[in-house]
């Protein structure tokens, strides 16, 4: 039987994928905000966790799992295309090769760190959101959204920074960067929470969906189980 998805789910899935691809490219720049040193991916990456929360809340873990894997595949696809483009010879008159290669010619360890951190963090975020919804019987959405984000963002940062920059950036600086990323991304969730709550309520009303993941499999590879 063919599975059908709503327009709301489709649009959230598209935005989720766009945010992940944009964050992957923006992660190549380290920015200075006053005395804080963070990656530019901070600008957009937390949005993917907010959408993850919305999907897990409205349609359940199985739909979130489908979107997470689609994000992984699209990220891998864009990275592969970028590496192919970098390997092709540039036109003699083109002067932007160095900058293009810097953005798209990501080192294998950074690609591996990004994809691995994304998978672990996103699945933990969706899992915590799902289990807390069952335990609370659908109450306390704000607490569930915040704690699931804290868990997911913590796992993401603890994987990405050591794998991507270990041995390149001093460990003391890495620890500070990891802490700042976790703190700032979680604070992002808190600040935008009023918007998230309204979006979730609107989507539930429009879609008529409010899934409780009772008796489902949380195995991350069961993509067909949607």
C-alpha positions as CSV (number, residue, x, y, z in Angstrom):
1,X,0.0,0.0,0.0
2,X,1.3,3.4,-0.9
3,X,1.9,5.8,2.0
4,X,0.6,9.3,1.7
5,X,2.1,12.4,3.4
6,X,0.5,15.8,4.0
7,X,1.6,19.1,2.6
8,X,2.7,20.2,6.1
9,X,4.9,17.1,6.5
10,X,6.4,17.6,3.0
11,X,7.2,21.2,3.6
12,X,8.8,20.5,7.0
13,X,10.9,17.8,5.4
14,X,12.1,20.2,2.7
15,X,13.1,22.9,5.1
16,X,14.8,20.3,7.3
17,X,16.9,19.1,4.4
18,X,17.8,22.6,3.3
19,X,18.8,23.6,6.8
20,X,21.1,20.6,7.1
21,X,22.8,21.2,3.8
22,X,23.2,24.9,4.6
23,X,24.6,24.2,8.0
24,X,27.1,21.7,6.6
25,X,28.5,24.4,4.3
26,X,28.4,27.1,6.9
27,X,30.3,24.9,9.4
28,X,33.5,25.6,7.3
29,X,33.7,29.1,8.8
30,X,34.6,29.8,12.4
31,X,33.2,33.1,13.5
32,X,33.9,35.4,16.4
33,X,30.9,36.8,18.3
34,X,32.4,39.2,20.8
35,X,34.6,36.9,23.0
36,X,32.8,33.8,21.7
37,X,34.3,31.5,19.0
38,X,31.7,29.3,17.2
39,X,31.1,27.9,13.7
40,X,28.7,29.7,11.4
41,X,26.5,26.6,11.2
42,X,25.1,27.9,14.5
43,X,23.0,30.3,12.5
44,X,20.8,27.6,10.9
45,X,21.5,24.1,12.4
46,X,19.3,24.5,15.5
47,X,16.3,25.0,13.2
48,X,16.7,21.4,12.0
49,X,16.3,20.3,15.7
50,X,13.2,22.4,16.1
51,X,11.7,20.8,13.0
52,X,12.8,17.4,14.3
53,X,10.8,18.2,17.5
54,X,7.8,19.2,15.5
55,X,7.8,16.1,13.3
56,X,8.3,13.8,16.3
57,X,5.6,15.5,18.2
58,X,3.0,15.6,15.4
59,X,3.7,12.5,13.3
60,X,5.8,10.4,15.7
61,X,9.3,8.8,15.7
62,X,8.8,6.7,12.5
63,X,8.2,9.8,10.4
64,X,11.1,11.6,12.1
65,X,13.3,8.6,11.3
66,X,12.4,8.9,7.6
67,X,13.2,12.6,7.5
68,X,16.5,12.1,9.4
69,X,17.6,9.5,6.8
70,X,16.5,11.7,3.9
71,X,18.6,14.5,5.4
72,X,21.6,12.2,5.7
73,X,21.3,11.1,2.1
74,X,20.9,14.6,0.8
75,X,23.9,15.8,2.8
76,X,26.0,13.0,1.5
77,X,24.7,13.7,-2.1
78,X,25.7,17.4,-1.9
79,X,29.1,16.6,-0.4
80,X,29.8,14.1,-3.1
81,X,28.8,16.6,-5.9
82,X,31.0,19.2,-4.2
83,X,34.0,16.8,-4.2
84,X,33.5,15.9,-7.8
85,X,33.3,19.6,-8.8
86,X,36.5,20.3,-6.9
87,X,38.3,17.5,-8.7
88,X,37.3,18.9,-12.1
89,X,39.8,21.3,-13.8
90,X,38.8,25.0,-13.5
91,X,38.6,27.3,-16.5
92,X,41.8,29.2,-17.0
93,X,40.1,32.6,-16.6
94,X,38.2,31.7,-13.4
95,X,39.7,33.2,-10.3
96,X,37.4,31.7,-7.6
97,X,38.9,28.2,-7.4
98,X,40.7,28.6,-4.2
99,X,37.6,29.9,-2.3
100,X,35.4,27.3,-4.0
101,X,37.7,24.5,-3.0
102,X,37.9,25.7,0.6
103,X,34.1,25.5,1.0
104,X,33.3,22.3,-1.1
105,X,36.6,20.5,-0.8
106,X,36.0,19.4,2.8
107,X,38.5,17.0,4.3
108,X,37.2,13.4,4.7
109,X,37.4,13.7,8.5
110,X,35.1,16.7,8.6
111,X,32.6,15.0,6.3
112,X,32.6,11.9,8.5
113,X,32.4,14.0,11.7
114,X,29.5,16.0,10.3
115,X,27.4,13.1,9.0
116,X,28.1,10.9,12.1
117,X,27.3,13.7,14.6
118,X,24.1,14.6,12.7
119,X,22.8,11.0,12.7
120,X,23.5,10.4,16.4
121,X,22.2,13.8,17.6
122,X,19.1,13.8,15.4
123,X,18.0,10.3,16.4
124,X,18.6,10.9,20.1
125,X,16.6,14.1,19.8
126,X,13.7,12.3,18.2
127,X,13.9,9.3,20.6
128,X,13.9,11.5,23.7
129,X,11.0,13.6,22.4
130,X,9.0,10.4,21.6
131,X,9.7,8.7,24.9
132,X,9.0,11.8,27.0
133,X,5.7,12.3,25.2
134,X,4.5,8.8,26.1
135,X,5.7,9.2,29.7
136,X,4.1,12.6,30.1
137,X,0.9,11.6,28.2
138,X,1.4,14.5,25.8
139,X,1.9,17.1,28.5
140,X,4.7,19.6,29.0
141,X,5.7,20.1,25.3
142,X,8.1,22.9,26.3
143,X,10.1,20.7,28.6
144,X,10.2,17.9,26.1
145,X,11.4,20.1,23.3
146,X,14.1,21.7,25.4
147,X,15.5,18.5,26.9
148,X,15.4,16.5,23.7
149,X,17.4,19.4,22.1
150,X,19.9,19.5,24.9
151,X,20.5,15.7,24.6
152,X,20.8,15.8,20.8
153,X,22.9,18.9,20.6
154,X,25.3,17.6,23.3
155,X,25.8,14.3,21.4
156,X,26.3,16.2,18.2
157,X,29.0,18.5,19.6
158,X,30.8,15.8,21.5
159,X,31.1,13.8,18.3
160,X,31.7,16.5,15.7
161,X,34.4,18.7,17.3
162,X,36.8,15.9,18.4
163,X,36.5,14.0,15.1
164,X,36.7,17.1,12.9
165,X,39.3,19.2,14.7
166,X,41.1,17.0,17.2
167,X,44.8,17.5,16.8
168,X,44.2,20.7,14.7
169,X,42.7,22.9,17.4
170,X,44.0,22.8,21.0
171,X,41.9,20.5,23.2
172,X,41.2,23.2,25.7
173,X,39.8,25.4,22.9
174,X,37.8,22.5,21.6
175,X,36.2,21.9,25.0
176,X,35.2,25.6,25.2
177,X,33.8,25.5,21.6
178,X,31.8,22.3,22.4
179,X,30.4,23.9,25.5
180,X,29.5,27.1,23.8
181,X,27.8,25.2,20.9
182,X,25.7,23.2,23.2
183,X,24.7,26.2,25.3
184,X,24.0,28.5,22.4
185,X,22.0,26.0,20.4
186,X,19.9,25.0,23.4
187,X,19.3,28.7,24.2
188,X,18.2,29.1,20.5
189,X,15.6,26.4,21.2
190,X,14.4,28.3,24.3
191,X,14.2,31.7,22.6
192,X,12.2,30.4,19.6
193,X,10.0,28.0,21.7
194,X,6.9,30.3,21.6
195,X,7.1,30.0,17.8
196,X,7.6,26.3,17.9
197,X,4.6,25.8,20.2
198,X,2.3,27.8,17.8
199,X,3.6,25.9,14.7
200,X,3.0,22.5,16.4
201,X,-0.5,23.5,17.5
202,X,-1.4,24.8,14.0
203,X,0.0,21.7,12.2
204,X,-1.9,19.4,14.6
205,X,-5.1,21.3,13.9
206,X,-4.6,21.4,10.1
207,X,-3.3,17.8,9.8
208,X,-5.5,16.2,12.5
209,X,-2.5,14.2,13.7
210,X,-1.0,13.7,17.2
211,X,0.9,10.4,17.3
212,X,1.9,8.5,20.4
213,X,4.7,6.0,19.6
214,X,3.3,3.1,21.7
215,X,4.6,-0.3,20.6
216,X,6.8,0.9,17.8
217,X,10.4,-0.2,16.9
218,X,13.0,2.5,17.6
219,X,15.6,0.7,15.4
220,X,17.1,3.5,13.4
221,X,17.5,1.4,10.2
222,X,13.8,0.4,9.8
223,X,13.1,3.2,7.3
224,X,10.3,1.2,5.6
225,X,8.4,1.1,8.9
226,X,6.6,4.4,8.5
